Amino acid sequence: MVEAIIHEIHLRKDYLSQKELNSIYFGGGTPSLLDASELEDIFSALAKVYTWNDQTEITLEANPDDLSQTNLKGLKSIGINRLSIGIQSFDQDDLSFMNRAHNANEAENCLKMAQDEGFENITADLIYGSPTTSNTTCLNNIDRMVSFDIPHISAYNLTVEEGTALHHFVKVGKSAPVDDEKSSEQFNMLIERLTSKGYDHYEISNFGKPNRYAIHNTNYWLGAPYLGIGPGAHSFDGISTRSWNIAHNPKYIKSIQENQLPIEHEVLSITDRFNEYILIRLRTKWGINFDEVENKFPQFSDALKGKLHQYIERNDVIEKDGSYQLSNSGKLLADRISMELFEE
């Protein structure tokens, strides 16, 4: 797999015209299974095509049970400067319900170890809305995270994905379904508690201290071009074309070995691009900027103003400095409002 990833970097060396990177992200859930020498090989391949500096955000996703003092030292030594750790909860009942491999002690210990090894730039995930997560547990999870002075927190509502064990358990009555009212209540608790502790709620699921927003994620939300390497990885040219690799490891490797890119493409219509802009920007603190809309999508500008009026009257959308943003009440209806603002 590592050899295939390195070879794909070479095959796609001309995809990005900008060769100086401000973000490198090792994601997909399990990159912490790679050892430092394998990651170093990937860095060496990247360095033949791209440049970066001390300000470049270099993130690695990690499961708490994969982190040890030894591999943290290795990650630090090769240039990883930001960790994205899937904590999910500090409560054992939550972790057992979510079938996580780590336990509550590991959730805390991995953060301590990471900070002891000099990783100050950490983002950690929390899950709320689980049947096992009481409001008290939710607040305890938030306060525990804040106590570690983590600069960035991503908080996600528990979702029941079709085809998962949880979906089956809910279907047969072995597990309680997600309670939307409780999820909404805990979402508001998150906003209130974290903003009172100095975090900016800069995207629906993301809270960052000032100047500590995720560079990588912000690039997505602001429409920057990016290149994805590896099985299932997505790329965007920054204009109108998306592409993605086949999400099948053996087929991906075989194709790359044959010097063939296992890629599918999608060319976005002007309507697709407008709808995507609405969907993404309405989730962020930057909101829908009408100067941008009139510059990029002038044919939809007047209709959008008319559609926004009802949400402004209901205080679900607020106007600030020429941009239209969701209020806290509107954030609970983000997907619905976006869909109703879409063009057919």
C-alpha positions in Angstrom: 0.0 0.0 0.0 2.8 2.5 0.9 4.6 1.7 -2.4 1.3 2.3 -4.3 0.7 5.6 -2.5 4.3 6.7 -3.3 3.9 5.8 -6.9 0.5 7.6 -7.2 2.2 10.8 -5.8 4.6 10.5 -8.8 1.8 9.8 -11.3 -0.2 12.8 -10.2 2.7 15.2 -9.7 1.1 17.7 -12.1 -2.3 17.8 -10.6 -1.7 20.8 -8.3 -0.2 23.9 -9.9 0.6 25.3 -6.5 3.7 23.3 -5.3 4.0 24.9 -1.8 1.7 23.1 0.6 0.0 24.7 3.6 -1.6 21.4 4.7 -0.7 17.7 4.6 -3.3 15.4 6.1 -2.9 11.7 6.8 -6.5 10.6 7.2 -9.0 7.8 6.5 -9.2 6.6 10.0 -6.2 4.3 10.4 -3.0 6.1 9.3 -1.7 5.6 12.9 -1.2 1.9 11.9 1.8 3.1 9.8 5.2 3.3 11.5 7.4 6.3 11.3 9.7 4.8 8.6 6.7 4.2 6.3 5.4 7.7 6.8 8.9 9.0 6.2 9.0 7.2 2.9 5.8 9.0 1.9 7.2 12.4 3.0 10.3 11.7 0.9 8.1 11.1 -2.2 6.1 14.3 -1.5 9.3 16.3 -1.1 10.3 15.4 -4.7 7.2 17.3 -6.0 6.2 19.8 -3.3 7.6 22.1 -0.7 6.4 23.1 2.8 7.7 25.0 5.8 7.5 25.2 9.5 4.0 26.8 9.3 2.5 24.0 7.2 -0.1 22.0 9.1 0.8 18.3 9.0 -1.9 16.2 10.6 -2.2 12.5 11.3 -5.5 10.9 12.4 -4.9 8.5 15.3 -6.9 6.1 17.4 -6.1 6.3 21.1 -5.2 2.7 21.3 -2.6 3.1 18.6 -0.7 5.8 20.4 2.3 5.0 22.6 5.3 7.1 23.9 7.5 5.3 21.3 5.4 6.0 18.2 4.6 9.5 19.3 8.3 10.2 19.5 8.7 8.8 16.0 5.8 10.9 14.6 7.3 14.0 16.1 10.7 13.3 14.7 9.5 13.0 11.1 7.5 16.2 11.1 4.0 15.4 12.2 2.9 18.6 14.0 -0.8 18.0 14.6 -2.8 15.0 15.8 -6.4 14.3 15.2 -7.4 11.9 17.9 -10.7 9.9 17.9 -11.5 10.2 21.6 -15.3 10.1 21.1 -16.0 10.0 24.9 -14.3 9.7 28.3 -17.2 7.5 29.5 -16.8 3.7 29.4 -20.5 3.1 28.8 -20.3 5.4 25.7 -17.2 3.7 24.4 -18.6 0.2 24.9 -21.8 1.1 23.2 -19.9 2.6 20.2 -17.7 -0.5 20.1 -14.5 1.5 20.3 -11.2 -0.4 20.7 -9.9 2.0 23.4 -11.2 2.4 26.9 -11.8 5.4 29.1 -8.3 5.3 30.7 -6.7 5.2 27.2 -8.8 8.2 26.1 -7.2 10.3 28.8 -3.7 8.8 28.8 -3.2 9.3 25.1 -3.8 13.0 25.4 -1.4 13.3 28.3 1.3 11.3 26.4 0.8 13.4 23.2 1.2 16.6 25.2 4.2 15.3 27.1 5.9 14.5 23.7 5.4 18.1 22.6 2.2 17.8 20.6 0.5 21.1 21.5 -1.6 21.3 18.3 -4.3 18.6 18.8 -7.8 18.2 17.6 -10.0 15.6 19.3 -13.4 14.2 18.4 -16.4 13.9 20.7 -19.7 12.1 20.0 -22.9 13.3 21.5 -26.5 12.1 21.2 -25.7 8.4 22.0 -28.4 6.5 24.0 -25.7 6.0 26.7 -24.8 9.7 26.8 -26.8 11.6 29.5 -26.7 15.4 29.6 -24.4 15.1 32.6 -22.0 12.7 30.7 -22.0 15.1 27.8 -21.0 18.1 30.0 -18.4 15.9 31.7 -16.9 15.0 28.3 -16.7 18.6 27.3 -15.2 19.8 30.6 -12.7 16.9 30.5 -11.6 17.9 27.0 -11.3 21.6 28.0 -9.2 20.6 31.1 -6.5 19.3 28.7 -6.5 22.7 27.0 -7.1 21.0 23.6 -7.1 23.9 21.0 -9.5 22.3 18.6 -12.6 20.0 19.2 -14.8 18.4 16.6 -18.2 17.3 17.9 -20.5 15.0 16.0 -24.0 13.7 16.6 -24.2 9.9 16.7 -25.6 8.7 13.4 -27.0 5.3 12.7 -25.5 4.2 9.3 -27.3 1.6 7.4 -25.4 -1.7 7.2 -23.6 -1.2 10.6 -24.1 -3.4 13.7 -25.7 -0.4 15.4 -28.3 -0.1 12.6 -29.1 -3.8 13.1 -29.4 -3.5 16.9 -31.7 -0.5 16.6 -33.8 -2.3 13.9 -34.3 -5.4 16.1 -34.9 -3.4 19.3 -31.7 -4.3 21.0 -30.6 -0.7 21.1 -32.6 2.5 21.6 -32.8 4.8 18.5 -31.1 8.2 18.5 -33.3 10.7 20.3 -33.3 13.8 18.2 -34.6 16.0 21.0 -31.8 14.9 23.3 -29.2 15.4 20.5 -30.5 19.0 19.9 -30.2 19.7 23.6 -26.7 18.4 23.8 -25.7 20.3 20.7 -26.8 23.5 22.4 -25.0 22.5 25.5 -21.8 22.1 23.5 -22.1 25.5 21.9 -22.8 27.2 25.2 -20.1 25.5 27.2 -17.3 25.7 24.6 -18.0 29.3 23.5 -17.9 30.3 27.2 -14.5 28.7 27.4 -13.1 30.7 24.6 -13.7 28.5 21.6 -15.1 29.8 18.3 -17.9 27.8 16.8 -16.6 28.3 13.3 -18.3 25.4 11.6 -21.3 23.3 12.6 -19.2 20.4 14.0 -16.0 22.3 14.8 -14.8 24.5 17.7 -11.4 26.1 17.7 -9.6 28.6 19.8 -8.8 31.9 18.0 -6.2 31.3 15.3 -6.4 27.6 15.9 -8.9 26.6 13.2 -8.1 23.6 11.2 -6.2 24.8 8.1 -7.0 21.6 6.2 -10.7 21.6 6.8 -11.0 25.3 6.2 -9.4 24.8 2.8 -12.3 22.5 1.9 -14.9 24.9 3.1 -13.5 27.8 1.3 -13.2 25.9 -2.0 -9.4 25.6 -2.3 -8.0 22.9 -4.7 -6.7 19.7 -3.1 -5.2 16.4 -4.1 -6.2 13.1 -2.4 -3.8 10.1 -2.6 -4.8 6.5 -1.8 -7.9 4.3 -2.0 -11.1 6.3 -1.8 -9.3 9.6 -1.7 -11.1 12.6 -3.3 -9.5 15.5 -5.2 -10.8 18.9 -6.4 -9.3 21.2 -9.0 -10.7 24.3 -7.2 -13.0 25.1 -10.2 -15.5 22.5 -11.3 -14.0 19.0 -11.4 -14.0 16.5 -8.6 -12.3 13.1 -8.9 -12.0 10.1 -6.6 -10.0 6.9 -6.4 -11.6 3.5 -6.3 -12.3 2.5 -2.6 -10.9 -1.0 -2.9 -7.4 -1.7 -1.7 -6.4 -4.6 -3.9 -7.8 -3.1 -7.1 -6.2 0.3 -6.2 -2.8 -1.3 -5.8 -3.1 -3.4 -9.0 -4.1 -0.4 -11.0 -1.3 1.8 -9.7 1.3 -1.0 -10.3 0.1 -0.9 -13.9 0.6 2.9 -14.1 -3.1 3.4 -14.4 -4.9 5.9 -12.2 -8.1 4.2 -10.8 -10.1 7.4 -10.9 -13.6 8.6 -11.6 -14.4 12.2 -12.5 -17.4 14.5 -12.0 -17.8 17.8 -13.7 -20.0 20.1 -11.6 -22.5 22.2 -13.4 -23.0 25.9 -12.4 -26.1 24.8 -10.4 -24.1 22.0 -8.7 -21.4 24.5 -7.7 -23.9 27.0 -6.4 -25.7 24.4 -4.3 -22.4 23.1 -2.9 -21.4 26.7 -2.0 -24.7 27.1 -0.1 -24.3 23.8 1.7 -20.8 24.3 2.8 -20.7 28.0 3.5 -23.9 28.0 5.5 -22.2 25.5 7.9 -19.4 28.0 8.6 -19.0 31.3 10.5 -18.1 32.9 7.1 -21.6 32.2 5.8 -23.0 33.1 2.4 -21.2 36.2 1.2 -23.3 38.1 -1.4 -20.3 39.7 -3.0 -19.1 36.2 -3.8 -22.5 35.0 -4.9 -23.0 38.0 -7.3 -19.5 37.4 -8.7 -19.7 33.6 -9.1 -23.4 32.9 -9.4 -25.1 36.2 -10.6 -28.0 34.2 -12.1 -29.0 32.9 -8.7 -28.5 36.0 -6.6 -32.0 37.5 -6.7 -33.7 34.2 -6.0 -31.4 33.5 -3.1 -32.2 36.9 -1.5 -35.9 36.1 -1.7 -35.5 32.7 -0.2 -33.4 33.9 2.7 -36.0 36.5 3.7 -38.2 34.0 5.6 -35.2 32.6 7.6 -34.1 36.1 8.5 -37.6 36.9 9.8 -37.6 33.7 11.9 -34.1 34.6 13.2 -32.7 31.3 11.9 -30.3 33.3 9.6 -28.6 36.5 10.6 -26.8 39.1 8.5 -23.3 40.2 9.6 -20.9 42.3 7.6 -22.5 41.4 4.3 -22.7 37.7 5.0 -25.6 35.5 6.0 -24.9 33.1 8.8 -27.0 30.6 10.8 -28.0 31.6 14.2 -27.8 28.9 17.0 -31.5 28.0 16.3 -30.7 27.8 12.6 -27.8 25.5 13.1 -30.2 22.8 14.3 -31.9 23.1 10.8 -28.8 23.6 8.7 -29.4 20.8 6.2 -33.1 21.6 5.8 -32.4 25.4 5.2 -29.6 24.6 2.8 -31.8 22.3 0.7 -34.5 24.9 0.6 -32.0 27.5 -0.7 -30.8 25.2 -3.4 -31.5 25.7 -7.1 -33.1 22.9 -9.1 
